[in-house]
C-alpha cells in the first residue's frame, strides 16, 4: 500500500478476544498504525 | 513509548500498535508490561498482508546492515528473546499513517527486521493541516 491508497476497514482483535474494526480507531485527525514483528 | 505517544497526540495523531500474537498471549504480556498505547492483535496476519508486509528469509538476519542494527539495539539495552506462541519471526513489520478517512499519507513497510523509521521521521510525515474529509459516495 502506498500514500494515497485507502486502507481497508480491517477487523482486528482486542486482548480480550473481542473484534474491533480499524475505523474505530480513526477518531483523531491521523492514525499511526505500527505493525510489530514480535512482542518480546 | 509514552513520550513518543504524547508527541503524536499533540499532532492530532492516535497511535495504534498491531501485534501478531494471539489475544490470550497479548493479554498475558500486557499484564506483565507497562505499555500505555493501544495494542490489538492480528494472529492470522490478515492486516499485515493487506498492508503489504512480507515475510523475510532467514538469510536476511545475516546481512551486515541487519547485524549492525541488532548490535546497535543491544548496545542500547535491547535483548534478543524467544518469540511468543503464534509469532512468526520472519514476518516483517511496518509503520503507516492514515487520515480519519483511512487514506494513507505515509507508508513504510520494513525491508528487513531492523528497518524502522525514526519517531522524528514519522512526526515529520504528519501533515500540518488535517485534510478535509471527502464524500465517500464520490469514490
Backbone of each chain as nested JSON, in Angstrom:
{
  "chains": [
    {"id": "A", "residues": [
      {"number": 1, "name": "UNK", "atoms": {"N": [0.84, -1.184, 0.0], "CA": [0.0, 0.0, 0.0], "C": [0.885, 1.248, 0.0]}},
      {"number": 2, "name": "UNK", "atoms": {"N": [0.507, 2.234, -0.746], "CA": [1.314, 3.443, -0.876], "C": [0.468, 4.669, -0.524]}},
      {"number": 3, "name": "UNK", "atoms": {"N": [1.129, 5.791, -0.213], "CA": [0.375, 7.003, 0.125], "C": [-0.646, 7.349, -0.957]}},
      {"number": 4, "name": "UNK", "atoms": {"N": [-1.83, 7.71, -0.511], "CA": [-2.931, 7.992, -1.429], "C": [-3.93, 6.853, -1.491]}},
      {"number": 5, "name": "UNK", "atoms": {"N": [-3.465, 5.644, -1.179], "CA": [-4.37, 4.492, -1.153], "C": [-5.272, 4.576, 0.087]}},
      {"number": 6, "name": "UNK", "atoms": {"N": [-6.415, 3.946, -0.003], "CA": [-7.313, 3.85, 1.152], "C": [-7.097, 2.495, 1.82]}},
      {"number": 7, "name": "UNK", "atoms": {"N": [-6.894, 2.523, 3.123], "CA": [-6.716, 1.266, 3.856], "C": [-8.073, 0.601, 4.051]}},
      {"number": 8, "name": "UNK", "atoms": {"N": [-8.168, -0.705, 3.88], "CA": [-9.443, -1.384, 4.124], "C": [-9.812, -1.34, 5.607]}},
      {"number": 9, "name": "UNK", "atoms": {"N": [-11.088, -1.408, 5.873], "CA": [-11.555, -1.375, 7.264], "C": [-11.436, -2.776, 7.858]}},
      {"number": 10, "name": "UNK", "atoms": {"N": [-10.217, -3.124, 8.208], "CA": [-9.906, -4.478, 8.653], "C": [-10.457, -4.757, 10.046]}},
      {"number": 11, "name": "UNK", "atoms": {"N": [-10.648, -6.02, 10.32], "CA": [-11.064, -6.449, 11.653], "C": [-9.843, -6.938, 12.422]}},
      {"number": 12, "name": "UNK", "atoms": {"N": [-9.661, -6.382, 13.601], "CA": [-8.544, -6.761, 14.474], "C": [-9.125, -7.317, 15.768]}},
      {"number": 13, "name": "UNK", "atoms": {"N": [-8.266, -7.862, 16.605], "CA": [-8.733, -8.446, 17.869], "C": [-8.153, -7.688, 19.056]}},
      {"number": 14, "name": "UNK", "atoms": {"N": [-8.999, -7.437, 20.024], "CA": [-8.537, -6.84, 21.28], "C": [-7.917, -7.942, 22.146]}},
      {"number": 15, "name": "UNK", "atoms": {"N": [-7.149, -7.558, 23.175], "CA": [-6.545, -8.581, 24.047], "C": [-7.573, -9.512, 24.693]}},
      {"number": 16, "name": "UNK", "atoms": {"N": [-8.815, -9.051, 24.856], "CA": [-9.84, -9.923, 25.438], "C": [-10.478, -10.834, 24.391]}},
      {"number": 17, "name": "UNK", "atoms": {"N": [-10.016, -10.749, 23.16], "CA": [-10.526, -11.615, 22.1], "C": [-11.659, -10.998, 21.294]}},
      {"number": 18, "name": "UNK", "atoms": {"N": [-12.163, -9.873, 21.748], "CA": [-13.247, -9.206, 21.026], "C": [-12.735, -8.567, 19.739]}},
      {"number": 19, "name": "UNK", "atoms": {"N": [-13.595, -8.507, 18.753], "CA": [-13.155, -7.929, 17.481], "C": [-13.407, -6.428, 17.447]}},
      {"number": 20, "name": "UNK", "atoms": {"N": [-12.594, -5.737, 16.663], "CA": [-12.698, -4.29, 16.539], "C": [-12.268, -3.911, 15.127]}},
      {"number": 21, "name": "UNK", "atoms": {"N": [-12.966, -2.937, 14.536], "CA": [-12.61, -2.51, 13.189], "C": [-11.566, -1.41, 13.253]}},
      {"number": 22, "name": "UNK", "atoms": {"N": [-10.742, -1.352, 12.229], "CA": [-9.705, -0.316, 12.158], "C": [-10.333, 1.079, 12.234]}},
      {"number": 23, "name": "UNK", "atoms": {"N": [-11.479, 1.247, 11.608], "CA": [-12.119, 2.568, 11.565], "C": [-12.487, 3.086, 12.956]}},
      {"number": 24, "name": "UNK", "atoms": {"N": [-12.634, 2.168, 13.927], "CA": [-12.983, 2.603, 15.277], "C": [-11.844, 3.377, 15.942]}},
      {"number": 25, "name": "UNK", "atoms": {"N": [-10.639, 3.252, 15.392], "CA": [-9.506, 3.994, 15.945], "C": [-9.25, 5.292, 15.183]}},
      {"number": 26, "name": "UNK", "atoms": {"N": [-10.011, 5.517, 14.126], "CA": [-9.823, 6.731, 13.314], "C": [-10.66, 7.867, 13.886]}},
      {"number": 27, "name": "UNK", "atoms": {"N": [-10.402, 8.204, 15.121], "CA": [-11.178, 9.254, 15.779], "C": [-10.402, 10.565, 15.851]}},
      {"number": 28, "name": "UNK", "atoms": {"N": [-9.086, 10.514, 15.636], "CA": [-8.278, 11.738, 15.586], "C": [-8.066, 12.103, 14.121]}},
      {"number": 29, "name": "UNK", "atoms": {"N": [-7.399, 13.228, 13.889], "CA": [-7.124, 13.627, 12.502], "C": [-6.288, 12.568, 11.791]}},
      {"number": 30, "name": "UNK", "atoms": {"N": [-5.361, 11.954, 12.55], "CA": [-4.478, 10.953, 11.948], "C": [-4.365, 9.736, 12.866]}},
      {"number": 31, "name": "UNK", "atoms": {"N": [-4.004, 8.64, 12.246], "CA": [-3.803, 7.39, 12.987], "C": [-2.47, 6.784, 12.551]}},
      {"number": 32, "name": "UNK", "atoms": {"N": [-1.572, 6.594, 13.502], "CA": [-0.318, 5.889, 13.225], "C": [-0.527, 4.424, 13.58]}},
      {"number": 33, "name": "UNK", "atoms": {"N": [-0.378, 3.56, 12.601], "CA": [-0.514, 2.118, 12.834], "C": [0.883, 1.51, 12.773]}},
      {"number": 34, "name": "UNK", "atoms": {"N": [1.289, 0.931, 13.886], "CA": [2.622, 0.32, 13.991], "C": [2.453, -1.19, 14.018]}},
      {"number": 35, "name": "UNK", "atoms": {"N": [2.904, -1.864, 12.989], "CA": [2.859, -3.329, 12.952], "C": [4.163, -3.86, 13.554]}},
      {"number": 36, "name": "UNK", "atoms": {"N": [4.033, -4.58, 14.659], "CA": [5.213, -5.145, 15.326], "C": [5.65, -6.428, 14.644]}},
      {"number": 37, "name": "UNK", "atoms": {"N": [6.926, -6.734, 14.774], "CA": [7.413, -8.057, 14.366], "C": [7.097, -9.064, 15.461]}},
      {"number": 38, "name": "UNK", "atoms": {"N": [7.35, -8.679, 16.68], "CA": [7.072, -9.562, 17.815], "C": [7.004, -8.731, 19.084]}},
      {"number": 39, "name": "UNK", "atoms": {"N": [6.365, -9.292, 20.11], "CA": [6.198, -8.564, 21.365], "C": [7.474, -8.536, 22.19]}},
      {"number": 40, "name": "UNK", "atoms": {"N": [8.218, -9.622, 22.168], "CA": [9.384, -9.747, 23.066], "C": [10.463, -8.726, 22.733]}}
    ]},
    {"id": "B", "residues": [
      {"number": 1, "name": "UNK", "atoms": {"N": [8.102, 5.108, 25.097], "CA": [6.912, 4.988, 24.265], "C": [5.87, 6.038, 24.648]}},
      {"number": 2, "name": "UNK", "atoms": {"N": [5.739, 6.295, 25.956], "CA": [4.745, 7.286, 26.394], "C": [5.066, 8.668, 25.857]}},
      {"number": 3, "name": "UNK", "atoms": {"N": [6.36, 9.042, 25.914], "CA": [6.751, 10.369, 25.429], "C": [6.463, 10.491, 23.943]}},
      {"number": 4, "name": "UNK", "atoms": {"N": [6.778, 9.446, 23.203], "CA": [6.515, 9.465, 21.766], "C": [5.014, 9.543, 21.507]}},
      {"number": 5, "name": "UNK", "atoms": {"N": [4.24, 8.767, 22.268], "CA": [2.776, 8.794, 22.095], "C": [2.24, 10.201, 22.314]}},
      {"number": 6, "name": "UNK", "atoms": {"N": [2.768, 10.888, 23.329], "CA": [2.299, 12.252, 23.614], "C": [2.667, 13.211, 22.485]}},
      {"number": 7, "name": "UNK", "atoms": {"N": [3.829, 12.993, 21.873], "CA": [4.23, 13.875, 20.761], "C": [3.303, 13.656, 19.567]}},
      {"number": 8, "name": "UNK", "atoms": {"N": [2.896, 12.423, 19.345], "CA": [1.949, 12.164, 18.253], "C": [0.577, 12.752, 18.591]}},
      {"number": 9, "name": "UNK", "atoms": {"N": [0.164, 12.6, 19.839], "CA": [-1.141, 13.133, 20.246], "C": [-1.185, 14.649, 20.053]}},
      {"number": 10, "name": "UNK", "atoms": {"N": [-0.063, 15.305, 20.337], "CA": [-0.004, 16.761, 20.167], "C": [-0.18, 17.166, 18.712]}},
      {"number": 11, "name": "UNK", "atoms": {"N": [0.081, 16.224, 17.796], "CA": [-0.094, 16.498, 16.36], "C": [-1.433, 15.943, 15.856]}},
      {"number": 12, "name": "UNK", "atoms": {"N": [-2.294, 15.545, 16.781], "CA": [-3.597, 15.022, 16.385], "C": [-3.535, 13.622, 15.831]}},
      {"number": 13, "name": "UNK", "atoms": {"N": [-2.568, 12.851, 16.294], "CA": [-2.358, 11.5, 15.75], "C": [-2.453, 10.457, 16.87]}},
      {"number": 14, "name": "UNK", "atoms": {"N": [-3.401, 9.564, 16.739], "CA": [-3.565, 8.461, 17.689], "C": [-2.619, 7.33, 17.281]}},
      {"number": 15, "name": "UNK", "atoms": {"N": [-2.052, 6.66, 18.261], "CA": [-1.106, 5.573, 17.973], "C": [-1.766, 4.231, 18.267]}},
      {"number": 16, "name": "UNK", "atoms": {"N": [-1.763, 3.361, 17.278], "CA": [-2.309, 2.015, 17.416], "C": [-1.21, 1.013, 17.068]}},
      {"number": 17, "name": "UNK", "atoms": {"N": [-0.966, 0.085, 17.967], "CA": [0.047, -0.937, 17.736], "C": [-0.655, -2.25, 17.41]}},
      {"number": 18, "name": "UNK", "atoms": {"N": [-0.169, -2.927, 16.386], "CA": [-0.737, -4.211, 15.977], "C": [0.315, -5.296, 16.189]}},
      {"number": 19, "name": "UNK", "atoms": {"N": [-0.081, -6.345, 16.88], "CA": [0.804, -7.475, 17.151], "C": [0.266, -8.706, 16.432]}},
      {"number": 20, "name": "UNK", "atoms": {"N": [1.156, -9.638, 16.137], "CA": [0.695, -10.882, 15.511], "C": [0.437, -11.976, 16.552]}},
      {"number": 21, "name": "UNK", "atoms": {"N": [0.519, -11.617, 17.821], "CA": [0.287, -12.601, 18.884], "C": [-1.187, -12.971, 18.973]}},
      {"number": 22, "name": "UNK", "atoms": {"N": [-1.452, -14.102, 19.593], "CA": [-2.829, -14.496, 19.886], "C": [-3.347, -13.593, 21.021]}},
      {"number": 23, "name": "UNK", "atoms": {"N": [-4.668, -13.343, 21.075], "CA": [-5.215, -12.451, 22.112], "C": [-4.813, -12.852, 23.533]}},
      {"number": 24, "name": "UNK", "atoms": {"N": [-4.852, -14.156, 23.836], "CA": [-4.52, -14.57, 25.198], "C": [-3.045, -14.316, 25.53]}},
      {"number": 25, "name": "UNK", "atoms": {"N": [-2.186, -14.442, 24.528], "CA": [-0.762, -14.158, 24.731], "C": [-0.567, -12.662, 24.936]}},
      {"number": 26, "name": "UNK", "atoms": {"N": [-1.24, -11.861, 24.117], "CA": [-1.138, -10.405, 24.254], "C": [-1.663, -9.959, 25.616]}},
      {"number": 27, "name": "UNK", "atoms": {"N": [-2.762, -10.566, 26.053], "CA": [-3.336, -10.203, 27.345], "C": [-2.354, -10.49, 28.485]}},
      {"number": 28, "name": "UNK", "atoms": {"N": [-1.73, -11.677, 28.436], "CA": [-0.734, -12.025, 29.463], "C": [0.458, -11.078, 29.41]}},
      {"number": 29, "name": "UNK", "atoms": {"N": [0.882, -10.765, 28.192], "CA": [2.035, -9.873, 28.019], "C": [1.73, -8.491, 28.617]}},
      {"number": 30, "name": "UNK", "atoms": {"N": [0.539, -7.978, 28.31], "CA": [0.188, -6.642, 28.797], "C": [0.067, -6.607, 30.314]}},
      {"number": 31, "name": "UNK", "atoms": {"N": [-0.355, -7.743, 30.916], "CA": [-0.482, -7.773, 32.372], "C": [0.882, -7.736, 33.062]}},
      {"number": 32, "name": "UNK", "atoms": {"N": [1.942, -8.012, 32.292], "CA": [3.294, -8.052, 32.877], "C": [4.195, -6.959, 32.322]}},
      {"number": 33, "name": "UNK", "atoms": {"N": [3.638, -6.059, 31.57], "CA": [4.46, -4.997, 30.996], "C": [3.794, -3.651, 31.239]}},
      {"number": 34, "name": "UNK", "atoms": {"N": [4.408, -2.626, 30.73], "CA": [3.98, -1.278, 31.077], "C": [3.673, -0.446, 29.835]}},
      {"number": 35, "name": "UNK", "atoms": {"N": [2.946, -1.029, 28.902], "CA": [2.599, -0.316, 27.682], "C": [1.414, 0.595, 27.948]}},
      {"number": 36, "name": "UNK", "atoms": {"N": [1.515, 1.806, 27.477], "CA": [0.396, 2.733, 27.621], "C": [-0.107, 3.21, 26.26]}},
      {"number": 37, "name": "UNK", "atoms": {"N": [0.02, 2.352, 25.281], "CA": [-0.593, 2.629, 23.983], "C": [-1.586, 1.502, 23.703]}},
      {"number": 38, "name": "UNK", "atoms": {"N": [-2.496, 1.763, 22.793], "CA": [-3.498, 0.751, 22.457], "C": [-2.86, -0.327, 21.588]}},
      {"number": 39, "name": "UNK", "atoms": {"N": [-2.991, -1.562, 22.01], "CA": [-2.436, -2.683, 21.249], "C": [-3.563, -3.651, 20.911]}},
      {"number": 40, "name": "UNK", "atoms": {"N": [-3.626, -4.015, 19.659], "CA": [-4.577, -5.028, 19.201], "C": [-3.777, -6.131, 18.525]}},
      {"number": 41, "name": "UNK", "atoms": {"N": [-4.439, -7.192, 18.152], "CA": [-3.689, -8.268, 17.52], "C": [-4.352, -8.757, 16.235]}},
      {"number": 42, "name": "UNK", "atoms": {"N": [-3.529, -9.389, 15.451], "CA": [-3.913, -9.883, 14.128], "C": [-3.227, -11.232, 13.932]}},
      {"number": 43, "name": "UNK", "atoms": {"N": [-3.67, -12.256, 14.71], "CA": [-2.935, -13.526, 14.72], "C": [-2.892, -14.245, 13.381]}},
      {"number": 44, "name": "UNK", "atoms": {"N": [-3.87, -14.022, 12.53], "CA": [-3.779, -14.685, 11.217], "C": [-3.078, -13.807, 10.178]}},
      {"number": 45, "name": "UNK", "atoms": {"N": [-2.63, -12.639, 10.631], "CA": [-1.824, -11.708, 9.819], "C": [-2.548, -11.223, 8.557]}},
      {"number": 46, "name": "UNK", "atoms": {"N": [-3.863, -11.146, 8.638], "CA": [-4.646, -10.603, 7.521], "C": [-4.317, -9.132, 7.299]}},
      {"number": 47, "name": "UNK", "atoms": {"N": [-4.231, -8.38, 8.399], "CA": [-3.926, -6.953, 8.275], "C": [-2.487, -6.753, 7.788]}},
      {"number": 48, "name": "UNK", "atoms": {"N": [-1.566, -7.579, 8.271], "CA": [-0.177, -7.485, 7.807], "C": [-0.142, -7.642, 6.281]}},
      {"number": 49, "name": "UNK", "atoms": {"N": [-0.863, -8.643, 5.786], "CA": [-0.866, -8.888, 4.339], "C": [-1.554, -7.747, 3.594]}},
      {"number": 50, "name": "UNK", "atoms": {"N": [-2.659, -7.232, 4.165], "CA": [-3.399, -6.161, 3.498], "C": [-2.544, -4.906, 3.346]}},
      {"number": 51, "name": "UNK", "atoms": {"N": [-1.638, -4.679, 4.296], "CA": [-0.761, -3.511, 4.221], "C": [0.539, -3.83, 3.468]}},
      {"number": 52, "name": "UNK", "atoms": {"N": [0.606, -5.005, 2.887], "CA": [1.762, -5.354, 2.045], "C": [3.012, -5.732, 2.806]}},
      {"number": 53, "name": "UNK", "atoms": {"N": [2.846, -6.175, 4.055], "CA": [4.012, -6.538, 4.867], "C": [4.381, -7.999, 4.599]}},
      {"number": 54, "name": "UNK", "atoms": {"N": [5.599, -8.194, 4.209], "CA": [6.036, -9.51, 3.741], "C": [6.781, -10.284, 4.816]}},
      {"number": 55, "name": "UNK", "atoms": {"N": [6.988, -11.558, 4.526], "CA": [7.88, -12.391, 5.351], "C": [9.261, -12.304, 4.733]}},
      {"number": 56, "name": "UNK", "atoms": {"N": [10.258, -12.237, 5.58], "CA": [11.618, -12.221, 5.076], "C": [12.182, -13.636, 5.089]}},
      {"number": 57, "name": "UNK", "atoms": {"N": [13.458, -13.772, 4.787], "CA": [14.109, -15.09, 4.814], "C": [15.151, -15.106, 5.928]}},
      {"number": 58, "name": "UNK", "atoms": {"N": [15.5, -16.289, 6.379], "CA": [16.481, -16.391, 7.472], "C": [17.808, -15.739, 7.103]}},
      {"number": 59, "name": "UNK", "atoms": {"N": [18.191, -15.817, 5.839], "CA": [19.478, -15.237, 5.427], "C": [19.537, -13.73, 5.654]}},
      {"number": 60, "name": "UNK", "atoms": {"N": [18.351, -13.099, 5.676], "CA": [18.313, -11.646, 5.883], "C": [18.964, -11.256, 7.204]}},
      {"number": 61, "name": "UNK", "atoms": {"N": [18.833, -12.134, 8.214], "CA": [19.375, -11.822, 9.537], "C": [20.905, -11.729, 9.533]}},
      {"number": 62, "name": "UNK", "atoms": {"N": [21.517, -12.237, 8.476], "CA": [22.988, -12.224, 8.421], "C": [23.53, -11.113, 7.537]}},
      {"number": 63, "name": "UNK", "atoms": {"N": [22.644, -10.255, 7.023], "CA": [23.116, -9.109, 6.258], "C": [23.834, -8.141, 7.202]}},
      {"number": 64, "name": "UNK", "atoms": {"N": [24.939, -7.546, 6.748], "CA": [25.688, -6.63, 7.626], "C": [24.814, -5.532, 8.23]}},
      {"number": 65, "name": "UNK", "atoms": {"N": [23.916, -4.982, 7.415], "CA": [23.049, -3.899, 7.909], "C": [22.164, -4.375, 9.066]}},
      {"number": 66, "name": "UNK", "atoms": {"N": [21.656, -5.61, 8.946], "CA": [20.774, -6.157, 9.984], "C": [21.587, -6.496, 11.237]}},
      {"number": 67, "name": "UNK", "atoms": {"N": [22.747, -7.124, 11.044], "CA": [23.61, -7.439, 12.193], "C": [23.999, -6.158, 12.929]}},
      {"number": 68, "name": "UNK", "atoms": {"N": [24.316, -5.127, 12.155], "CA": [24.689, -3.84, 12.756], "C": [23.491, -3.258, 13.512]}},
      {"number": 69, "name": "UNK", "atoms": {"N": [22.289, -3.388, 12.934], "CA": [21.08, -2.889, 13.599], "C": [20.845, -3.574, 14.935]}},
      {"number": 70, "name": "UNK", "atoms": {"N": [21.026, -4.899, 14.963], "CA": [20.86, -5.626, 16.23], "C": [21.961, -5.246, 17.223]}},
      {"number": 71, "name": "UNK", "atoms": {"N": [23.19, -5.075, 16.711], "CA": [24.296, -4.692, 17.609], "C": [24.007, -3.332, 18.245]}},
      {"number": 72, "name": "UNK", "atoms": {"N": [23.52, -2.398, 17.451], "CA": [23.185, -1.073, 17.991], "C": [22.056, -1.182, 19.011]}},
      {"number": 73, "name": "UNK", "atoms": {"N": [21.059, -2.024, 18.699], "CA": [19.947, -2.205, 19.629], "C": [20.406, -2.795, 20.948]}},
      {"number": 74, "name": "UNK", "atoms": {"N": [21.29, -3.793, 20.868], "CA": [21.783, -4.432, 22.092], "C": [22.638, -3.464, 22.898]}},
      {"number": 75, "name": "UNK", "atoms": {"N": [23.343, -2.595, 22.201], "CA": [24.144, -1.567, 22.891], "C": [23.221, -0.647, 23.705]}},
      {"number": 76, "name": "UNK", "atoms": {"N": [21.991, -0.438, 23.176], "CA": [21.026, 0.434, 23.858], "C": [20.192, -0.33, 24.888]}},
      {"number": 77, "name": "UNK", "atoms": {"N": [20.453, -1.625, 25.056], "CA": [19.751, -2.385, 26.09], "C": [18.781, -3.424, 25.574]}},
      {"number": 78, "name": "UNK", "atoms": {"N": [18.559, -3.471, 24.255], "CA": [17.644, -4.469, 23.703], "C": [18.248, -5.86, 23.865]}},
      {"number": 79, "name": "UNK", "atoms": {"N": [17.439, -6.793, 24.272], "CA": [17.91, -8.17, 24.42], "C": [17.062, -9.085, 23.539]}},
      {"number": 80, "name": "UNK", "atoms": {"N": [17.732, -9.94, 22.788], "CA": [17.023, -10.875, 21.917], "C": [16.345, -11.922, 22.778]}},
      {"number": 81, "name": "UNK", "atoms": {"N": [15.047, -12.136, 22.541], "CA": [14.287, -13.122, 23.314], "C": [13.569, -14.049, 22.352]}},
      {"number": 82, "name": "UNK", "atoms": {"N": [13.114, -15.164, 22.881], "CA": [12.346, -16.102, 22.07], "C": [11.002, -15.474, 21.703]}},
      {"number": 83, "name": "UNK", "atoms": {"N": [10.482, -15.777, 20.524], "CA": [9.147, -15.275, 20.181], "C": [8.089, -15.979, 21.017]}},
      {"number": 84, "name": "UNK", "atoms": {"N": [6.948, -15.332, 21.186], "CA": [5.832, -15.961, 21.888], "C": [5.067, -16.87, 20.924]}},
      {"number": 85, "name": "UNK", "atoms": {"N": [4.21, -17.692, 21.496], "CA": [3.418, -18.64, 20.693], "C": [2.647, -17.878, 19.61]}},
      {"number": 86, "name": "UNK", "atoms": {"N": [2.736, -18.382, 18.397], "CA": [1.98, -17.792, 17.294], "C": [2.69, -16.694, 16.546]}},
      {"number": 87, "name": "UNK", "atoms": {"N": [3.817, -16.2, 17.083], "CA": [4.535, -15.128, 16.399], "C": [5.497, -15.722, 15.366]}},
      {"number": 88, "name": "UNK", "atoms": {"N": [5.445, -15.185, 14.185], "CA": [6.303, -15.621, 13.094], "C": [7.508, -14.684, 13.036]}},
      {"number": 89, "name": "UNK", "atoms": {"N": [8.677, -15.203, 13.354], "CA": [9.883, -14.363, 13.406], "C": [10.242, -13.779, 12.043]}},
      {"number": 90, "name": "UNK", "atoms": {"N": [9.79, -14.428, 10.994], "CA": [10.135, -13.946, 9.653], "C": [9.179, -12.857, 9.159]}},
      {"number": 91, "name": "UNK", "atoms": {"N": [8.087, -12.651, 9.873], "CA": [7.136, -11.619, 9.467], "C": [7.74, -10.241, 9.72]}},
      {"number": 92, "name": "UNK", "atoms": {"N": [7.723, -9.407, 8.709], "CA": [8.249, -8.05, 8.852], "C": [7.149, -7.105, 9.32]}},
      {"number": 93, "name": "UNK", "atoms": {"N": [7.556, -6.013, 9.942], "CA": [6.609, -5.018, 10.426], "C": [6.505, -3.837, 9.481]}},
      {"number": 94, "name": "UNK", "atoms": {"N": [5.891, -2.788, 9.972], "CA": [5.757, -1.588, 9.158], "C": [5.047, -0.488, 9.922]}},
      {"number": 95, "name": "UNK", "atoms": {"N": [5.104, 0.707, 9.364], "CA": [4.52, 1.875, 10.012], "C": [3.715, 2.653, 8.976]}},
      {"number": 96, "name": "UNK", "atoms": {"N": [2.479, 2.99, 9.32], "CA": [1.587, 3.649, 8.367], "C": [0.834, 4.763, 9.077]}},
      {"number": 97, "name": "UNK", "atoms": {"N": [0.687, 5.882, 8.399], "CA": [-0.11, 6.982, 8.935], "C": [-1.317, 7.173, 8.018]}},
      {"number": 98, "name": "UNK", "atoms": {"N": [-2.494, 7.126, 8.63], "CA": [-3.752, 7.254, 7.898], "C": [-4.469, 8.522, 8.326]}},
      {"number": 99, "name": "UNK", "atoms": {"N": [-5.305, 9.022, 7.438], "CA": [-6.193, 10.115, 7.812], "C": [-7.419, 9.518, 8.496]}},
      {"number": 100, "name": "UNK", "atoms": {"N": [-8.262, 10.39, 8.975], "CA": [-9.51, 9.939, 9.604], "C": [-10.343, 9.096, 8.627]}},
      {"number": 101, "name": "UNK", "atoms": {"N": [-10.213, 9.403, 7.324], "CA": [-10.932, 8.66, 6.297], "C": [-10.166, 7.439, 5.788]}},
      {"number": 102, "name": "UNK", "atoms": {"N": [-9.106, 7.041, 6.503], "CA": [-8.276, 5.86, 6.213], "C": [-7.459, 5.989, 4.927]}},
      {"number": 103, "name": "UNK", "atoms": {"N": [-7.19, 7.223, 4.476], "CA": [-6.292, 7.416, 3.34], "C": [-4.854, 7.461, 3.867]}},
      {"number": 104, "name": "UNK", "atoms": {"N": [-3.961, 6.732, 3.207], "CA": [-2.572, 6.708, 3.657], "C": [-1.85, 8.003, 3.295]}},
      {"number": 105, "name": "UNK", "atoms": {"N": [-1.154, 8.568, 4.28], "CA": [-0.296, 9.722, 3.997], "C": [1.176, 9.343, 4.17]}},
      {"number": 106, "name": "UNK", "atoms": {"N": [1.413, 8.201, 4.779], "CA": [2.793, 7.725, 4.959], "C": [2.752, 6.207, 5.03]}},
      {"number": 107, "name": "UNK", "atoms": {"N": [3.691, 5.579, 4.347], "CA": [3.755, 4.111, 4.376], "C": [5.211, 3.675, 4.405]}},
      {"number": 108, "name": "UNK", "atoms": {"N": [5.527, 2.845, 5.354], "CA": [6.87, 2.277, 5.432], "C": [6.744, 0.797, 5.771]}},
      {"number": 109, "name": "UNK", "atoms": {"N": [6.937, -0.044, 4.781], "CA": [6.985, -1.485, 5.007], "C": [8.452, -1.85, 5.22]}},
      {"number": 110, "name": "UNK", "atoms": {"N": [8.75, -2.476, 6.342], "CA": [10.149, -2.796, 6.654], "C": [10.748, -3.703, 5.581]}},
      {"number": 111, "name": "UNK", "atoms": {"N": [11.96, -3.342, 5.16], "CA": [12.664, -4.155, 4.169], "C": [13.435, -5.291, 4.829]}},
      {"number": 112, "name": "UNK", "atoms": {"N": [13.724, -5.131, 6.109], "CA": [14.421, -6.17, 6.876], "C": [14.028, -6.011, 8.345]}},
      {"number": 113, "name": "UNK", "atoms": {"N": [14.42, -6.943, 9.218], "CA": [13.93, -6.909, 10.609], "C": [14.305, -5.663, 11.404]}},
      {"number": 114, "name": "UNK", "atoms": {"N": [15.348, -4.955, 11.01], "CA": [15.748, -3.774, 11.78], "C": [15.368, -2.467, 11.089]}},
      {"number": 115, "name": "UNK", "atoms": {"N": [14.673, -2.548, 9.999], "CA": [14.339, -1.362, 9.203], "C": [13.046, -0.717, 9.718]}},
      {"number": 116, "name": "UNK", "atoms": {"N": [13.176, 0.303, 10.564], "CA": [12.016, 1.043, 11.072], "C": [12.319, 2.53, 10.942]}},
      {"number": 117, "name": "UNK", "atoms": {"N": [11.312, 3.348, 10.629], "CA": [11.547, 4.796, 10.594], "C": [11.699, 5.344, 12.006]}},
      {"number": 118, "name": "UNK", "atoms": {"N": [12.467, 6.429, 12.134], "CA": [12.628, 7.079, 13.433], "C": [11.35, 7.831, 13.778]}},
      {"number": 119, "name": "UNK", "atoms": {"N": [11.162, 8.067, 15.079], "CA": [9.994, 8.833, 15.528], "C": [9.956, 10.188, 14.829]}},
      {"number": 120, "name": "UNK", "atoms": {"N": [11.123, 10.823, 14.686], "CA": [11.177, 12.146, 14.045], "C": [10.69, 12.073, 12.602]}},
      {"number": 121, "name": "UNK", "atoms": {"N": [11.016, 10.995, 11.92], "CA": [10.581, 10.835, 10.528], "C": [9.067, 10.666, 10.458]}},
      {"number": 122, "name": "UNK", "atoms": {"N": [8.519, 9.913, 11.405], "CA": [7.065, 9.709, 11.434], "C": [6.343, 11.021, 11.757]}},
      {"number": 123, "name": "UNK", "atoms": {"N": [6.875, 11.759, 12.726], "CA": [6.251, 13.036, 13.078], "C": [6.294, 14.005, 11.899]}},
      {"number": 124, "name": "UNK", "atoms": {"N": [7.405, 13.984, 11.171], "CA": [7.55, 14.885, 10.022], "C": [6.578, 14.519, 8.901]}},
      {"number": 125, "name": "UNK", "atoms": {"N": [6.143, 13.266, 8.884], "CA": [5.247, 12.814, 7.814], "C": [3.791, 13.208, 8.065]}},
      {"number": 126, "name": "UNK", "atoms": {"N": [3.477, 13.653, 9.288], "CA": [2.102, 14.05, 9.59], "C": [1.851, 15.426, 8.987]}},
      {"number": 127, "name": "UNK", "atoms": {"N": [0.883, 15.543, 8.1], "CA": [0.59, 16.866, 7.519], "C": [0.244, 17.878, 8.609]}},
      {"number": 128, "name": "UNK", "atoms": {"N": [0.691, 19.118, 8.424], "CA": [0.433, 20.141, 9.446], "C": [-1.027, 20.567, 9.452]}},
      {"number": 129, "name": "UNK", "atoms": {"N": [-1.675, 20.42, 8.323], "CA": [-3.106, 20.765, 8.255], "C": [-3.883, 19.497, 7.934]}},
      {"number": 130, "name": "UNK", "atoms": {"N": [-4.825, 19.103, 8.798], "CA": [-5.579, 17.887, 8.508], "C": [-6.402, 18.043, 7.229]}},
      {"number": 131, "name": "UNK", "atoms": {"N": [-6.542, 16.985, 6.446], "CA": [-7.32, 17.07, 5.216], "C": [-8.802, 17.243, 5.508]}},
      {"number": 132, "name": "UNK", "atoms": {"N": [-9.495, 17.877, 4.59], "CA": [-10.951, 17.994, 4.71], "C": [-11.542, 16.673, 4.234]}},
      {"number": 133, "name": "UNK", "atoms": {"N": [-12.345, 16.009, 5.066], "CA": [-12.88, 14.692, 4.671], "C": [-13.661, 14.794, 3.37]}},
      {"number": 134, "name": "UNK", "atoms": {"N": [-13.438, 13.835, 2.485], "CA": [-14.175, 13.819, 1.224], "C": [-15.433, 12.976, 1.379]}},
      {"number": 135, "name": "UNK", "atoms": {"N": [-16.346, 13.131, 0.451], "CA": [-17.591, 12.38, 0.478], "C": [-17.305, 10.963, -0.002]}},
      {"number": 136, "name": "UNK", "atoms": {"N": [-17.461, 9.938, 0.858], "CA": [-17.136, 8.566, 0.436], "C": [-17.991, 8.091, -0.731]}},
      {"number": 137, "name": "UNK", "atoms": {"N": [-19.169, 8.719, -0.957], "CA": [-20.036, 8.292, -2.061], "C": [-19.459, 8.678, -3.42]}},
      {"number": 138, "name": "UNK", "atoms": {"N": [-18.44, 9.618, -3.398], "CA": [-17.861, 10.045, -4.672], "C": [-16.745, 9.129, -5.129]}},
      {"number": 139, "name": "UNK", "atoms": {"N": [-16.307, 8.162, -4.277], "CA": [-15.234, 7.213, -4.667], "C": [-15.756, 6.153, -5.628]}}
    ]}
  ]
}
